[in-house]
Amino acid sequence: MRLRSALTAALGAALLLAAVPASAAAATGQFRYDYVTVEGYEATGFLNNPPNGECVDLPGVGEENPVPGHSPKNRTDAWATVYSEPHCQGDSFVLRPHTGGASERLKVRSVVFG
């Protein structure tokens, strides 16, 4: 009798896990951008396998840096919408998966994937 109860509980747990949606998936790949550091050095920032559906303020070009990033390149498998301001505010531009990119004229401070 205990074996049947244990089997029923295991089956129920498996069905419950299958029914619960998975946590936010990540975009697979890398997102890159160029920027000038607060100290005045040229740098390249990147995000590896960034989360889908979450606004990401780009490291190095947030509110602490008066100069935004530029030349974004989307090498992930998800669409990327870049924004001119932190917290996904301001003007936006969409970059397609795998090959999406823009010139240094496009200024960026945050991005969302999905």
C-alpha positions in Angstrom: 0.0 0.0 0.0 2.9 2.4 0.8 4.4 1.7 -2.6 1.2 2.8 -4.3 1.0 6.0 -2.2 4.6 6.8 -2.9 4.1 6.2 -6.7 1.0 8.3 -6.7 2.8 11.2 -4.8 5.7 11.0 -7.2 3.4 11.1 -10.3 1.5 14.0 -8.8 4.7 15.9 -8.2 5.9 15.3 -11.7 2.6 16.5 -13.2 2.7 19.6 -10.9 6.2 20.5 -12.1 5.1 20.1 -15.7 2.2 22.4 -15.2 4.1 25.2 -13.4 5.6 27.7 -15.9 9.4 27.8 -15.9 11.1 30.9 -14.6 12.1 33.6 -17.1 14.3 32.1 -19.8 17.5 33.8 -20.9 18.4 34.9 -24.3 21.3 32.7 -25.5 24.3 34.5 -26.8 26.1 37.8 -26.2 25.0 41.4 -26.4 27.9 43.9 -26.9 28.3 47.7 -26.9 31.1 50.2 -26.8 31.5 53.1 -24.4 33.9 55.6 -22.9 34.6 55.1 -19.2 34.2 57.8 -16.6 38.1 58.0 -16.6 38.0 58.6 -20.4 39.1 55.1 -21.7 37.5 53.2 -24.6 35.8 50.1 -23.4 33.5 47.3 -24.6 30.7 46.0 -22.4 28.8 42.8 -22.8 26.0 40.8 -21.4 26.2 37.0 -21.7 22.9 35.1 -21.8 20.8 38.0 -20.6 17.4 37.5 -19.1 14.3 37.8 -21.3 11.6 40.3 -20.4 13.7 42.2 -17.9 15.1 45.7 -18.3 18.9 45.7 -17.9 20.8 48.9 -17.3 24.0 48.5 -19.1 27.1 48.4 -16.9 29.4 51.4 -17.3 26.9 53.7 -19.0 24.3 54.1 -16.3 23.4 57.3 -14.4 27.0 57.5 -13.1 28.5 58.1 -16.6 27.4 61.2 -18.5 28.4 59.6 -21.8 26.0 56.8 -23.1 27.2 53.6 -24.8 27.0 53.2 -28.6 27.4 50.7 -31.4 25.2 47.9 -29.9 25.5 44.4 -31.4 22.9 41.8 -30.7 24.4 38.3 -31.0 21.7 36.6 -28.9 18.8 34.5 -30.2 16.2 37.0 -29.0 15.1 40.5 -30.2 16.7 43.3 -28.3 15.2 46.7 -27.7 17.8 49.3 -26.7 16.9 52.5 -24.9 18.6 55.9 -24.8 18.1 56.2 -21.0 18.4 54.0 -17.9 15.4 51.9 -16.8 14.3 51.3 -20.4 13.2 54.9 -20.8 13.6 57.4 -23.6 14.0 56.7 -27.3 14.2 53.0 -28.4 15.4 51.0 -31.3 14.9 47.2 -32.0 17.8 45.0 -33.0 17.1 41.6 -34.6 18.5 38.3 -33.2 22.0 37.1 -34.2 23.0 39.9 -36.6 21.4 43.0 -35.3 23.7 46.0 -34.8 23.9 49.7 -35.1 26.6 52.4 -35.6 28.1 54.7 -33.0 25.3 57.2 -33.7 22.9 55.0 -31.7 23.3 55.9 -28.0 22.3 53.3 -25.5 22.0 53.0 -21.7 19.6 50.0 -21.2 18.1 47.0 -23.0 15.3 44.5 -22.8 15.3 41.1 -24.6 12.3 39.1 -25.8 
